């Protein structure tokens, strides 16, 4: 049962990465049922699958339902794992991004700032999760119209990513891709 759930989650994740959100949702649902049955609702693997499902539902266009599921994911992780646990912070970052996408920039900024502070305190300012949180905050600031602060945050994030991880590290490249896709960086940024 756990193997089937893990396999369904893996296939769903591949579908999600390929942009096939509608196809990923039922696979994540199948994986979640299997995980809950075999591991229980509070197992970290179950909560990961629930988080994956929530983001897929949101990305598939069911924004209200997805936002509710992401909020539940954050609450469950905070209750079971703790408010500063990296999995809780990742979920809270997803919630900030969801608020940004729905146009609630103020909530996105508040949540993203909270995640940056908590990640910096618990993981360090240059940990890959913290760098992602800082990018998320830059995107939220840009969405709110504070382009100057967004660029400042983005510049310091990219400098730290290159200094810590290296210019060609997959996480550094993913941060650059995110900045480019959201219009904060040019395609030739950072020597690419």
KAHU-V61973 format. One record per pair of residues at least 24 apart in sequence whose C-alpha atoms are under 10 Angstrom apart, sorted by the first residue. I is the first residue (numbers start at 1). GAP is how many residues later the second one is. D is the distance in Angstrom with one decimal. If there is no record, write none. Layout:
BEGIN
<<I,GAP,D> <I,GAP,D>>
END
This chain:
BEGIN
<<1,30,9.3> <1,32,9.7> <1,33,6.0> <1,34,7.8> <1,36,8.2> <1,37,6.5> <1,38,9.6> <2,29,8.5> <2,32,6.4> <2,33,6.2> <2,34,9.4> <2,35,8.7> <2,36,6.1> <2,37,7.8> <2,43,9.9> <3,28,9.5> <3,31,8.9> <3,32,9.4> <3,35,9.9> <4,26,8.9> <4,27,7.3> <4,30,7.3> <4,31,9.1> <5,24,9.4> <5,25,6.9> <5,26,4.1> <5,27,7.0> <5,28,7.8> <5,29,5.1> <5,30,6.0> <5,31,9.5> <5,32,9.8> <5,33,9.1> <5,40,10.0> <5,41,9.5> <5,44,9.1> <6,24,9.9> <6,25,6.6> <6,26,9.3> <6,28,8.6> <6,29,8.1> <6,39,9.0> <6,40,9.9> <6,43,8.9> <7,24,7.8> <8,24,9.0> <8,26,9.2> <8,41,9.9> <9,25,10.0> <9,26,9.8> <9,39,9.6> <9,40,6.8> <9,43,8.4> <9,44,9.2> <10,39,9.9> <12,37,9.9> <12,40,8.9> <12,41,9.0> <12,44,9.1> <13,36,9.7> <13,39,7.9> <13,40,9.5> <13,43,9.1> <15,41,9.8> <16,36,9.2> <16,37,9.9> <16,39,9.4> <16,40,6.9> <16,43,8.8> <16,44,9.4> <19,37,9.6> <19,40,8.8> <19,41,9.1> <20,36,9.2> <20,39,9.4> <20,40,8.2> <21,32,9.8> <21,34,9.2> <21,35,5.7> <21,36,7.4> <21,37,8.8> <21,38,6.2> <21,39,4.9> <21,40,8.7> <22,34,7.7> <22,35,7.8> <22,37,8.4> <22,38,5.4> <22,39,8.6> <22,40,9.9> <23,33,9.3> <23,37,8.9> <24,28,9.5> <24,29,8.1> <24,32,6.8> <24,33,8.7> <24,36,8.8> <25,27,8.9> <25,28,6.2> <25,29,8.7> <25,30,9.2> <25,31,5.8> <25,32,6.2> <25,33,9.7> <25,34,9.5> <25,35,7.8> <26,27,8.6> <26,30,9.6> <26,31,9.5> <27,26,8.7> <28,24,7.0> <28,25,5.3> <28,26,9.0> <28,28,8.2> <28,29,9.5> <29,24,6.6> <29,25,9.7> <29,28,10.0> <41,35,9.3> <42,34,7.8> <42,35,8.3> <42,37,9.5> <42,38,6.7> <42,39,9.0> <43,34,9.8> <43,37,8.7> <43,38,9.6> <44,33,8.2> <44,36,8.7> <44,37,8.1> <44,43,8.6> <47,26,7.0> <47,27,9.4> <47,29,7.6> <47,30,7.0> <47,33,9.6> <47,34,10.0> <47,40,9.0> <47,41,9.8> <47,44,9.9> <48,25,8.6> <48,29,9.1> <48,39,8.0> <48,40,9.9> <48,43,9.1> <49,24,9.7> <50,26,9.8> <51,25,9.9> <51,26,9.4> <51,36,9.6> <51,37,10.0> <51,39,9.4> <51,40,6.9> <51,43,8.9> <52,39,9.4> <54,37,9.7> <54,40,9.5> <54,41,9.8> <55,36,9.3> <55,39,7.5> <55,40,8.8> <55,43,8.4> <58,40,7.7> <58,43,9.9> <59,39,9.0> <59,42,10.0> <63,35,8.2> <63,36,9.7> <63,38,9.3> <63,39,7.8> <64,34,9.9> <64,38,9.3> <66,29,9.5> <66,32,8.5> <67,27,9.4> <67,28,7.1> <67,29,9.9> <67,31,6.7> <67,32,7.9> <67,35,9.3> <68,27,9.4> <69,26,9.5> <70,24,7.3> <70,25,6.0> <70,26,9.8> <70,28,8.4> <71,24,6.6> <71,25,9.9> <71,27,9.9> <83,35,8.8> <84,31,8.8> <84,34,6.2> <84,35,7.6> <84,37,8.9> <84,38,7.0> <84,39,9.6> <85,33,9.0> <85,34,8.9> <85,37,8.3> <85,38,9.6> <86,29,9.7> <86,32,9.1> <86,33,7.5> <86,36,8.3> <86,37,8.2> <86,43,7.9> <86,44,9.7> <87,42,9.9> <88,27,9.3> <89,25,8.9> <89,26,5.9> <89,27,8.8> <89,29,7.6> <89,30,7.1> <89,40,8.6> <89,41,9.4> <89,44,8.7> <90,25,8.1> <90,29,9.3> <90,39,7.6> <90,40,9.6> <90,42,9.2> <90,43,8.2> <91,24,9.6> <92,41,9.7> <93,36,9.6> <93,39,8.7> <93,40,6.5> <93,41,9.8> <93,43,7.3> <93,44,9.0> <94,39,9.5> <94,42,8.9> <96,37,9.6> <96,40,7.8> <96,41,8.4> <96,44,8.0> <97,36,9.8> <97,39,6.7> <97,40,8.7> <97,42,8.4> <97,43,7.5> <99,41,8.9> <100,36,9.2> <100,37,9.7> <100,39,8.0> <100,40,5.9> <100,41,9.2> <100,42,9.7> <100,43,6.9> <100,44,8.6> <101,38,9.9> <101,39,9.0> <101,42,8.6> <103,37,9.6> <103,40,7.8> <103,41,8.6> <104,36,9.1> <104,39,8.9> <104,40,8.5> <105,34,9.4> <105,35,5.9> <105,36,7.4> <105,37,8.9> <105,38,6.1> <105,39,5.3> <105,40,9.0> <106,34,8.1> <106,35,8.7> <106,37,9.3> <106,38,7.2> <107,33,9.0> <108,28,8.8> <108,29,7.8> <108,31,9.2> <108,32,5.8> <108,33,8.5> <108,35,9.1> <108,36,9.1> <109,27,8.7> <109,28,6.2> <109,29,8.7> <109,30,8.9> <109,31,5.4> <109,32,6.4> <109,33,9.8> <109,34,9.2> <109,35,8.3> <110,27,8.8> <110,30,9.2> <111,25,9.8> <111,26,8.5> <111,29,9.6> <112,24,6.4> <112,25,5.0> <112,26,8.8> <112,27,9.4> <112,28,7.5> <112,29,9.5> <113,24,6.3> <113,25,9.7> <113,27,9.5> <113,28,10.0> <125,32,9.3> <125,35,8.5> <126,31,8.3> <126,33,9.9> <126,34,6.2> <126,35,6.8> <126,36,9.9> <126,37,9.1> <126,38,6.7> <126,39,8.7> <127,33,9.4> <127,34,8.6> <127,37,8.4> <127,38,9.0> <128,32,10.0> <128,33,7.8> <128,36,9.2> <128,37,8.4> <128,43,7.1> <128,44,8.7> <128,47,9.8> <129,42,9.6> <130,27,9.1> <130,31,10.0> <131,25,9.6> <131,26,6.1> <131,27,8.2> <131,29,7.9> <131,30,6.9> <131,40,8.9> <131,41,8.9> <131,44,8.2> <132,25,8.6> <132,29,9.6> <132,39,8.6> <132,40,9.5> <132,42,9.2> <132,43,7.1> <132,46,9.7> <133,24,9.5> <134,24,9.6> <134,41,9.9> <135,40,7.0> <135,41,9.4> <135,43,8.1> <135,44,7.8> <136,39,9.7> <136,42,9.3> <136,43,9.7> <138,41,9.0> <138,46,8.9> <139,39,9.1> <139,40,8.0> <139,43,7.5> <139,44,9.5> <139,45,8.1> <142,40,9.2> <142,41,9.5> <142,42,8.1> <143,39,9.7> <147,37,8.6> <150,34,8.2> <151,28,9.8> <151,33,7.1> <151,34,8.8> <154,25,7.9> <154,30,8.1> <154,31,8.8> <155,30,9.6> <158,32,8.6> <159,31,9.5> <162,28,9.1> <167,24,8.7> <167,25,9.3> <168,24,9.2>>
END
